[in-house]
């Protein structure tokens, strides 16, 4: 991760109720994924290839 604070995004499809949402952030050489309800618990770092595979698998 770089020394800058990542900018986390939540999908516009998540709605305004909160609920079961994840946030993503572009990191150096990775994509960060975390729970929007509990961001202090940390995040997963996925390689761009793994992120692409994950998002493609959700389209099926």
N, CA, C and O atoms as a printed pandas DataFrame, in Angstrom:
     atom_number atom_name residue_name chain_id  residue_number  x_coord  y_coord  z_coord
0              1         N          UNK        A               1    0.844   -1.177    0.000
1              2        CA          UNK        A               1    0.000    0.000    0.000
2              3         C          UNK        A               1    0.885    1.234    0.000
3              4         O          UNK        A               1    1.990    1.223    0.542
4              5         N          UNK        A               2    0.394    2.279   -0.603
5              6        CA          UNK        A               2    1.194    3.494   -0.587
6              7         C          UNK        A               2    0.961    4.267    0.700
7              8         O          UNK        A               2    0.119    3.897    1.518
8              9         N          UNK        A               3    1.722    5.353    0.869
9             10        CA          UNK        A               3    1.616    6.117    2.115
10            11         C          UNK        A               3    0.404    7.038    2.140
11            12         O          UNK        A               3    0.039    7.553    3.197
12            13         N          UNK        A               4   -0.227    7.253    0.976
13            14        CA          UNK        A               4   -1.422    8.085    0.942
14            15         C          UNK        A               4   -2.623    7.303    1.464
15            16         O          UNK        A               4   -2.677    6.078    1.357
16            17         N          UNK        A               5   -3.579    8.027    2.026
17            18        CA          UNK        A               5   -4.801    7.390    2.496
18            19         C          UNK        A               5   -5.645    6.998    1.290
19            20         O          UNK        A               5   -5.943    7.849    0.453
20            21         N          UNK        A               6   -6.039    5.722    1.181
21            22        CA          UNK        A               6   -6.854    5.307    0.033
22            23         C          UNK        A               6   -8.233    5.963    0.060
23            24         O          UNK        A               6   -8.775    6.252    1.128
24            25         N          UNK        A               7   -8.785    6.191   -1.112
25            26        CA          UNK        A               7  -10.148    6.717   -1.230
26            27         C          UNK        A               7  -11.072    5.527   -1.472
27            28         O          UNK        A               7  -11.010    4.892   -2.525
28            29         N          UNK        A               8  -11.926    5.228   -0.499
29            30        CA          UNK        A               8  -12.811    4.069   -0.553
30            31         C          UNK        A               8  -14.126    4.435   -1.226
31            32         O          UNK        A               8  -14.675    5.515   -1.008
32            33         N          UNK        A               9  -14.623    3.507   -2.053
33            34        CA          UNK        A               9  -15.868    3.694   -2.787
34            35         C          UNK        A               9  -16.855    2.595   -2.440
35            36         O          UNK        A               9  -16.467    1.444   -2.235
36            37         N          UNK        A              10  -18.119    2.945   -2.374
37            38        CA          UNK        A              10  -19.197    1.973   -2.186
38            39         C          UNK        A              10  -20.061    2.030   -3.437
39            40         O          UNK        A              10  -20.282    3.110   -3.986
40            41         N          UNK        A              11  -20.545    0.903   -3.888
41            42        CA          UNK        A              11  -21.366    0.853   -5.094
42            43         C          UNK        A              11  -22.617    1.706   -4.951
43            44         O          UNK        A              11  -23.226    1.761   -3.883
44            45         N          UNK        A              12  -22.989    2.362   -6.024
45            46        CA          UNK        A              12  -24.238    3.137   -6.023
46            47         C          UNK        A              12  -25.447    2.223   -5.917
47            48         O          UNK        A              12  -26.541    2.684   -5.589
48            49         N          UNK        A              13  -25.272    0.947   -6.186
49            50        CA          UNK        A              13  -26.359   -0.031   -6.062
50            51         C          UNK        A              13  -26.568   -0.488   -4.621
51            52         O          UNK        A              13  -27.508   -1.230   -4.338
52            53         N          UNK        A              14  -25.713   -0.059   -3.726
53            54        CA          UNK        A              14  -25.807   -0.481   -2.326
54            55         C          UNK        A              14  -27.029    0.083   -1.623
55            56         O          UNK        A              14  -27.511   -0.510   -0.658
56            57         N          UNK        A              15  -27.531    1.195   -2.079
57            58        CA          UNK        A              15  -28.671    1.818   -1.416
58            59         C          UNK        A              15  -28.219    2.654   -0.237
59            60         O          UNK        A              15  -27.033    2.697    0.090
60            61         N          UNK        A              16  -29.156    3.309    0.388
61            62        CA          UNK        A              16  -28.821    4.215    1.487
62            63         C          UNK        A              16  -29.010    3.597    2.863
63            64         O          UNK        A              16  -28.694    4.235    3.868
64            65         N          UNK        A              17  -29.518    2.369    2.934
65            66        CA          UNK        A              17  -29.786    1.743    4.230
66            67         C          UNK        A              17  -28.541    1.207    4.921
67            68         O          UNK        A              17  -28.600    0.840    6.095
68            69         N          UNK        A              18  -27.427    1.154    4.225
69            70        CA          UNK        A              18  -26.221    0.562    4.824
70            71         C          UNK        A              18  -26.193   -0.911    4.510
71            72         O          UNK        A              18  -25.805   -1.297    3.407
72            73         N          UNK        A              19  -26.591   -1.738    5.442
73            74        CA          UNK        A              19  -26.719   -3.170    5.188
74            75         C          UNK        A              19  -25.411   -3.859    4.899
75            76         O          UNK        A              19  -24.367   -3.520    5.457
76            77         N          UNK        A              20  -25.487   -4.832    4.016
77            78        CA          UNK        A              20  -24.340   -5.674    3.689
78            79         C          UNK        A              20  -23.601   -5.117    2.483
79            80         O          UNK        A              20  -23.837   -5.542    1.352
80            81         N          UNK        A              21  -22.720   -4.181    2.720
81            82        CA          UNK        A              21  -21.999   -3.514    1.633
82            83         C          UNK        A              21  -20.499   -3.706    1.796
83            84         O          UNK        A              21  -19.986   -3.876    2.902
84            85         N          UNK        A              22  -19.821   -3.674    0.671
85            86        CA          UNK        A              22  -18.363   -3.641    0.694
86            87         C          UNK        A              22  -17.908   -2.350    0.043
87            88         O          UNK        A              22  -18.628   -1.743   -0.751
88            89         N          UNK        A              23  -16.714   -1.948    0.391
89            90        CA          UNK        A              23  -16.092   -0.779   -0.214
90            91         C          UNK        A              23  -14.817   -1.240   -0.910
91            92         O          UNK        A              23  -14.188   -2.212   -0.491
92            93         N          UNK        A              24  -14.444   -0.544   -1.963
93            94        CA          UNK        A              24  -13.212   -0.855   -2.674
94            95         C          UNK        A              24  -12.358    0.398   -2.798
95            96         O          UNK        A              24  -12.861    1.521   -2.767
96            97         N          UNK        A              25  -11.074    0.184   -2.938
97            98        CA          UNK        A              25  -10.137    1.297   -3.133
98            99         C          UNK        A              25   -8.998    0.827   -4.022
99           100         O          UNK        A              25   -8.534   -0.307   -3.906
100          101         N          UNK        A              26   -8.554    1.701   -4.902
101          102        CA          UNK        A              26   -7.374    1.410   -5.696
102          103         C          UNK        A              26   -6.133    1.614   -4.843
103          104         O          UNK        A              26   -5.903    2.703   -4.318
104          105         N          UNK        A              27   -5.349    0.582   -4.711
105          106        CA          UNK        A              27   -4.098    0.636   -3.956
106          107         C          UNK        A              27   -2.951    0.457   -4.950
107          108         O          UNK        A              27   -3.191    0.145   -6.116
108          109         N          UNK        A              28   -1.739    0.646   -4.515
109          110        CA          UNK        A              28   -0.599    0.418   -5.393
110          111         C          UNK        A              28   -0.529   -1.078   -5.705
111          112         O          UNK        A              28   -0.343   -1.894   -4.802
112          113         N          UNK        A              29   -0.676   -1.428   -6.960
113          114        CA          UNK        A              29   -0.612   -2.820   -7.433
114          115         C          UNK        A              29   -1.660   -3.738   -6.822
115          116         O          UNK        A              29   -1.462   -4.953   -6.804
116          117         N          UNK        A              30   -2.774   -3.199   -6.320
117          118        CA          UNK        A              30   -3.813   -4.041   -5.727
118          119         C          UNK        A              30   -5.135   -3.282   -5.669
119          120         O          UNK        A              30   -5.195   -2.069   -5.869
120          121         N          UNK        A              31   -6.180   -4.036   -5.390
121          122        CA          UNK        A              31   -7.498   -3.461   -5.119
122          123         C          UNK        A              31   -7.847   -3.848   -3.690
123          124         O          UNK        A              31   -7.816   -5.029   -3.342
124          125         N          UNK        A              32   -8.177   -2.871   -2.865
125          126        CA          UNK        A              32   -8.569   -3.133   -1.484
126          127         C          UNK        A              32  -10.066   -3.354   -1.403
127          128         O          UNK        A              32  -10.841   -2.672   -2.073
128          129         N          UNK        A              33  -10.469   -4.311   -0.580
129          130        CA          UNK        A              33  -11.882   -4.617   -0.362
130          131         C          UNK        A              33  -12.100   -4.711    1.140
131          132         O          UNK        A              33  -11.371   -5.420    1.834
132          133         N          UNK        A              34  -13.111   -3.988    1.648
133          134        CA          UNK        A              34  -13.388   -4.033    3.088
134          135         C          UNK        A              34  -14.888   -3.957    3.350
135          136         O          UNK        A              34  -15.671   -3.600    2.470
136          137         N          UNK        A              35  -15.270   -4.300    4.576
137          138        CA          UNK        A              35  -16.655   -4.227    5.038
138          139         C          UNK        A              35  -16.985   -2.776    5.361
139          140         O          UNK        A              35  -16.297   -2.146    6.164
140          141         N          UNK        A              36  -18.031   -2.246    4.742
141          142        CA          UNK        A              36  -18.373   -0.836    4.971
142          143         C          UNK        A              36  -18.885   -0.580    6.382
143          144         O          UNK        A              36  -18.813    0.550    6.866
144          145         N          UNK        A              37  -19.403   -1.613    7.053
145          146        CA          UNK        A              37  -19.912   -1.438    8.416
146          147         C          UNK        A              37  -18.806   -1.441    9.456
147          148         O          UNK        A              37  -18.985   -0.920   10.557
148          149         N          UNK        A              38  -17.661   -2.027    9.114
149          150        CA          UNK        A              38  -16.587   -2.149   10.090
150          151         C          UNK        A              38  -15.227   -1.949    9.416
151          152         O          UNK        A              38  -14.417   -2.875    9.377
152          153         N          UNK        A              39  -14.971   -0.757    8.890
153          154        CA          UNK        A              39  -13.724   -0.540    8.159
154          155         C          UNK        A              39  -12.465   -0.656    9.013
155          156         O          UNK        A              39  -11.379   -0.877    8.477
156          157         N          UNK        A              40  -12.589   -0.512   10.312
157          158        CA          UNK        A              40  -11.419   -0.600   11.189
158          159         C          UNK        A              40  -10.850   -2.014   11.268
159          160         O          UNK        A              40   -9.722   -2.197   11.725
160          161         N          UNK        A              41  -11.606   -3.004   10.835
161          162        CA          UNK        A              41  -11.121   -4.391   10.880
162          163         C          UNK        A              41  -10.108   -4.689    9.792
163          164         O          UNK        A              41   -9.565   -5.793    9.738
164          165         N          UNK        A              42   -9.846   -3.726    8.927
165          166        CA          UNK        A              42   -8.854   -3.937    7.877
166          167         C          UNK        A              42   -9.501   -4.267    6.543
167          168         O          UNK        A              42  -10.715   -4.154    6.378
168          169         N          UNK        A              43   -8.672   -4.675    5.598
169          170        CA          UNK        A              43   -9.166   -4.957    4.255
170          171         C          UNK        A              43   -8.394   -6.115    3.631
171          172         O          UNK        A              43   -7.313   -6.485    4.089
172          173         N          UNK        A              44   -8.974   -6.670    2.582
173          174        CA          UNK        A              44   -8.298   -7.654    1.752
174          175         C          UNK        A              44   -7.615   -6.907    0.620
175          176         O          UNK        A              44   -8.160   -5.928    0.111
176          177         N          UNK        A              45   -6.456   -7.342    0.227
177          178        CA          UNK        A              45   -5.771   -6.783   -0.937
178          179         C          UNK        A              45   -5.762   -7.842   -2.027
179          180         O          UNK        A              45   -5.192   -8.919   -1.858
180          181         N          UNK        A              46   -6.400   -7.523   -3.146
181          182        CA          UNK        A              46   -6.464   -8.449   -4.272
182          183         C          UNK        A              46   -5.626   -7.904   -5.420
183          184         O          UNK        A              46   -5.615   -6.701   -5.681
184          185         N          UNK        A              47   -4.931   -8.797   -6.095
185          186        CA          UNK        A              47   -4.204   -8.368   -7.289
186          187         C          UNK        A              47   -5.222   -7.936   -8.340
187          188         O          UNK        A              47   -6.380   -8.351   -8.279
188          189         N          UNK        A              48   -4.815   -7.117   -9.294
189          190        CA          UNK        A              48   -5.755   -6.739  -10.353
190          191         C          UNK        A              48   -6.342   -7.953  -11.077
191          192         O          UNK        A              48   -7.511   -7.936  -11.462
192          193         N          UNK        A              49   -5.543   -9.000  -11.263
193          194        CA          UNK        A              49   -6.036  -10.215  -11.915
194          195         C          UNK        A              49   -7.095  -10.899  -11.062
195          196         O          UNK        A              49   -8.124  -11.332  -11.581
196          197         N          UNK        A              50   -6.854  -11.000   -9.757
197          198        CA          UNK        A              50   -7.828  -11.622   -8.855
198          199         C          UNK        A              50   -9.105  -10.794   -8.773
199          200         O          UNK        A              50  -10.200  -11.355   -8.748
200          201         N          UNK        A              51   -8.983   -9.460   -8.731
201          202        CA          UNK        A              51  -10.156   -8.580   -8.689
202          203         C          UNK        A              51  -11.001   -8.765   -9.948
203          204         O          UNK        A              51  -12.226   -8.853   -9.876
204          205         N          UNK        A              52  -10.340   -8.820  -11.092
205          206        CA          UNK        A              52  -11.039   -9.012  -12.358
206          207         C          UNK        A              52  -11.769  -10.353  -12.375
207          208         O          UNK        A              52  -12.921  -10.426  -12.801
208          209         N          UNK        A              53  -11.108  -11.404  -11.918
209          210        CA          UNK        A              53  -11.735  -12.725  -11.870
210          211         C          UNK        A              53  -12.933  -12.725  -10.926
211          212         O          UNK        A              53  -13.965  -13.319  -11.239
212          213         N          UNK        A              54  -12.807  -12.069   -9.780
213          214        CA          UNK        A              54  -13.907  -12.002   -8.815
214          215         C          UNK        A              54  -15.107  -11.279   -9.410
215          216         O          UNK        A              54  -16.231  -11.777   -9.337
216          217         N          UNK        A              55  -14.878  -10.108   -9.998
217          218        CA          UNK        A              55  -16.002   -9.343  -10.539
218          219         C          UNK        A              55  -16.629  -10.041  -11.740
219          220         O          UNK        A              55  -17.845   -9.976  -11.918
220          221         N          UNK        A              56  -15.832  -10.703  -12.561
221          222        CA          UNK        A              56  -16.388  -11.457  -13.692
222          223         C          UNK        A              56  -17.227  -12.628  -13.206
223          224         O          UNK        A              56  -18.263  -12.931  -13.798
224          225         N          UNK        A              57  -16.795  -13.295  -12.134
225          226        CA          UNK        A              57  -17.551  -14.448  -11.625
226          227         C          UNK        A              57  -18.898  -14.033  -11.041
227          228         O          UNK        A              57  -19.827  -14.840  -10.999
228          229         N          UNK        A              58  -19.014  -12.792  -10.595
229          230        CA          UNK        A              58  -20.278  -12.312  -10.043
230          231         C          UNK        A              58  -21.284  -11.962  -11.130
231          232         O          UNK        A              58  -22.477  -11.840  -10.851
232          233         N          UNK        A              59  -20.822  -11.800  -12.355
233          234        CA          UNK        A              59  -21.719  -11.470  -13.456
234          235         C          UNK        A              59  -22.502  -12.682  -13.935
235          236         O          UNK        A              59  -23.560  -12.532  -14.546
236          237         N          UNK        A              60  -21.997  -13.877  -13.667
237          238        CA          UNK        A              60  -22.652  -15.110  -14.134
238          239         C          UNK        A              60  -23.879  -15.459  -13.348
239          240         O          UNK        A              60  -24.527  -16.466  -13.630
